[in-house]
Amino acid sequence: MKQTVSHSKLPEFGATKSQTSAILYQEPTLEETKPQHKPVIELVKNFAASTLLMISIFSICLVILKGCADDVEHQKAMAVKHQMQFGSGK
């Protein structure tokens, strides 16, 4: 009456079998091992696209900074105008 209690409800499996065999693996062919070179036209297109993207980002940043600088100059001019109108408070 020797019984062992199993707390797991998983079924018991037999020996594990390999899911792969030697037939599935093949050495790469010579064409697959050669590095793939992109045509010159594609490289030029990629370079032009990335250059255009960088110029666009730089231009947007420049416009934002110029707008901020103009706003600061406007605030300074308004402060001077206010001081001239109401006095410097001395």
C-alpha positions in Angstrom: 0.0 0.0 0.0 2.7 2.4 -0.9 1.2 5.3 -2.8 2.8 8.6 -3.4 0.7 11.7 -3.5 1.1 14.0 -6.5 0.0 17.6 -6.0 0.4 18.3 -9.7 -2.4 17.6 -12.1 0.0 17.5 -15.0 0.2 14.2 -16.9 3.5 12.3 -16.9 5.3 12.3 -20.2 7.8 9.8 -21.5 11.3 10.7 -22.6 11.7 14.0 -24.5 12.2 13.7 -28.2 14.2 16.1 -30.3 12.0 18.3 -32.5 14.8 18.9 -35.0 16.8 16.6 -37.2 20.0 16.9 -39.2 18.0 17.2 -42.4 16.6 20.6 -41.5 19.9 22.3 -41.2 21.6 23.3 -44.4 24.8 25.2 -44.9 24.3 28.7 -46.4 25.0 29.0 -50.1 27.7 31.2 -51.5 25.2 33.8 -52.6 23.8 34.0 -49.0 27.2 34.5 -47.5 28.2 37.4 -49.7 27.5 40.8 -48.3 24.6 42.5 -50.0 25.7 45.9 -51.5 23.1 48.6 -52.0 23.1 50.4 -55.3 24.7 53.9 -55.4 21.3 55.4 -56.4 19.7 54.1 -53.2 22.6 55.4 -51.1 22.3 58.8 -52.6 18.5 58.8 -52.0 19.0 57.9 -48.4 21.6 60.6 -47.9 19.4 63.2 -49.5 16.4 62.2 -47.4 18.4 62.3 -44.2 19.9 65.7 -45.1 16.5 67.1 -45.9 15.2 65.8 -42.5 18.1 67.4 -40.6 17.7 70.7 -42.4 14.0 70.7 -41.6 14.6 70.0 -37.9 17.3 72.7 -37.7 15.0 75.2 -39.4 12.1 74.5 -37.1 14.4 74.9 -34.0 15.8 78.2 -35.5 12.3 79.6 -36.0 11.3 78.7 -32.5 14.4 80.3 -31.0 13.9 83.4 -33.1 10.3 83.7 -31.9 11.4 83.5 -28.3 14.1 86.1 -28.8 11.6 88.5 -30.5 9.2 87.9 -27.5 11.9 88.8 -25.0 12.8 92.0 -27.0 9.1 93.0 -27.0 8.9 92.4 -23.3 12.0 94.6 -22.7 10.6 97.4 -24.9 7.2 97.2 -23.0 9.0 97.4 -19.6 11.0 100.5 -20.7 7.8 102.1 -22.0 6.1 101.4 -18.7 9.0 102.9 -16.7 8.9 106.0 -18.9 5.2 106.4 -18.5 5.0 105.9 -14.7 8.5 106.8 -13.6 11.3 104.7 -12.3 10.0 104.7 -8.8 12.9 106.6 -7.3 
